[in-house]
Amino acid sequence: MTMYSELFGNIVVPIYDIVRGTSRYRCSRILDKTQYLSFEEIKRLQTTNLRFLLNHAYETVPYYHRIFRERQLTPTDIRTVEDLEKLPILRKSDIRKNFSELISRNFDGGRLIPYSTGGTGSPLRFYITKESMSWEIAAEFRAYSWGGYKPGDSCFLLWGSRRDLKKNVARKMSAFIERRVTCDPFVLSDSVLENASRILRRISPSVIRGYATPVYVLSKYLIKNGISISPKVVITSAELLSSDMRKTISEAFQCPVFDFYGSREIGAIASECEKHTGYHISSENLVVEFIKDGEIVHSEEGQILLTNLRNYGMPLIRYQNGDVGEPSAESCTCGRELPLMKSIKGRVSQYLATRDPNTGKIVPVEASVIMDHFMTLLKTPPETYRIVQEELNRLVLYFVRGGSYSEETTVIITRELQNIFGIDTKIEVRFVDVLAPLQSGKRTPVFSTLNTFEN
């Protein structure tokens, strides 16, 4: 650890806590120890935190008090994580409909921090507390440390969310102290990539963090132009990281790539460690469940349900955030016995829909399957196209003008997609000058309004 990292971690962070009224330093020290507890000890800690949260929700949150009473339950009826099935799933529509009733009576407005999601539709509003924010940030930077990041390491950040990039005095001061330089990749033009590469050469950062697609596009630019940048780690997040993207990023920067999974509503959820055997879940802070066809699954992919164990101001219990993942029963050799997710498959909206010819049932098709087809057959990178599905038997493909696209390309695409989605599927190709990121700043190449997991 460098002298600055030592200074930052043990002096600057505690000063931050005093100024902001947070407790990140305390939370970090606790989480640094609990990650090495035995699996059984972590499970007991998680269960204890869950019971505290449920008691609090029952006593002080009108929505949950009503839910418990309607189901003739008390918090003592939920003794384990598995018992959470007795409570209903909390959907975004439920939060919007019952917003004020989800706020704890123990917290007045001055103690709550307003937040909202990015998303593809209208943002979801919610509240967090300084205490829950402290736990979330501590878990986030603990996850970064698994890739070699140290507090105060110089960092180049490629971040897609426009609202996070708004500058004020506090953010400028924070960026200076934390040795963080941020680049806005909203338009991934050659001039933006050239400017990013110029900054990288100038600051030679220890760590590169960012949305997966902009980091990938920048990596290709560096390789194409023979530019050598050698950080000790690249940490991606926010978007689906395919194996091809990971390979290209690692080649460009000559260092390992670590993928991080989090959300605005919950904070740090799971991340890869140095063994890359899956994503360690921050079980001290949350509960993760996986459901398929309304049932809990343990060995196949399903929609993710999240329970934040630290947010007492506006508890979110069994919250369905729209992501799909795959649980894992494996253990990791890194020494941490935090449970694993095998993979994050993406958003529900990143699953296209087709009908199984044998059963007639509507089934999902992963975005990664389509991306692999495009990369293999057409050498088409994910930042140059978007597939949109609003009807079961119709796909609209948006391509950025230019490149080597021809009529033969349309024939190949149509044939391959109809092999997957059926011969009756209509394929429509449209050309655009630019593919703007979604409202969240993400650049998903596959987007569907059909929720195949609800059929």
Secondary structure as GFF3:
##gff-version 3
##sequence-region A 1 455
A	DSSP	alpha_helix	3	7	.	.	.	ID=ss1
A	DSSP	pi_helix	8	12	.	.	.	ID=ss2
A	DSSP	alpha_helix	13	20	.	.	.	ID=ss3
A	DSSP	alpha_helix	24	34	.	.	.	ID=ss4
A	DSSP	alpha_helix	39	60	.	.	.	ID=ss5
A	DSSP	alpha_helix	62	70	.	.	.	ID=ss6
A	DSSP	three_ten_helix	75	77	.	.	.	ID=ss7
A	DSSP	three_ten_helix	81	86	.	.	.	ID=ss8
A	DSSP	alpha_helix	92	97	.	.	.	ID=ss9
A	DSSP	three_ten_helix	100	102	.	.	.	ID=ss10
A	DSSP	three_ten_helix	109	111	.	.	.	ID=ss11
A	DSSP	beta_strand	113	116	.	.	.	ID=ss12
A	DSSP	beta_strand	125	128	.	.	.	ID=ss13
A	DSSP	alpha_helix	130	146	.	.	.	ID=ss14
A	DSSP	beta_strand	155	158	.	.	.	ID=ss15
A	DSSP	three_ten_helix	162	165	.	.	.	ID=ss16
A	DSSP	alpha_helix	169	177	.	.	.	ID=ss17
A	DSSP	beta_strand	180	183	.	.	.	ID=ss18
A	DSSP	alpha_helix	190	203	.	.	.	ID=ss19
A	DSSP	beta_strand	207	211	.	.	.	ID=ss20
A	DSSP	alpha_helix	212	224	.	.	.	ID=ss21
A	DSSP	beta_strand	233	237	.	.	.	ID=ss22
A	DSSP	alpha_helix	243	253	.	.	.	ID=ss23
A	DSSP	beta_strand	257	263	.	.	.	ID=ss24
A	DSSP	beta_strand	267	272	.	.	.	ID=ss25
A	DSSP	beta_strand	279	281	.	.	.	ID=ss26
A	DSSP	beta_strand	286	292	.	.	.	ID=ss27
A	DSSP	beta_strand	295	296	.	.	.	ID=ss28
A	DSSP	beta_strand	302	308	.	.	.	ID=ss29
A	DSSP	beta_strand	319	327	.	.	.	ID=ss30
A	DSSP	beta_strand	340	347	.	.	.	ID=ss31
A	DSSP	three_ten_helix	348	350	.	.	.	ID=ss32
A	DSSP	beta_strand	352	355	.	.	.	ID=ss33
A	DSSP	beta_strand	362	365	.	.	.	ID=ss34
A	DSSP	alpha_helix	367	373	.	.	.	ID=ss35
A	DSSP	pi_helix	374	378	.	.	.	ID=ss36
A	DSSP	three_ten_helix	382	384	.	.	.	ID=ss37
A	DSSP	beta_strand	385	391	.	.	.	ID=ss38
A	DSSP	beta_strand	394	400	.	.	.	ID=ss39
A	DSSP	alpha_helix	407	421	.	.	.	ID=ss40
A	DSSP	beta_strand	426	432	.	.	.	ID=ss41
A	DSSP	beta_strand	446	448	.	.	.	ID=ss42
A	DSSP	three_ten_helix	452	454	.	.	.	ID=ss43
###
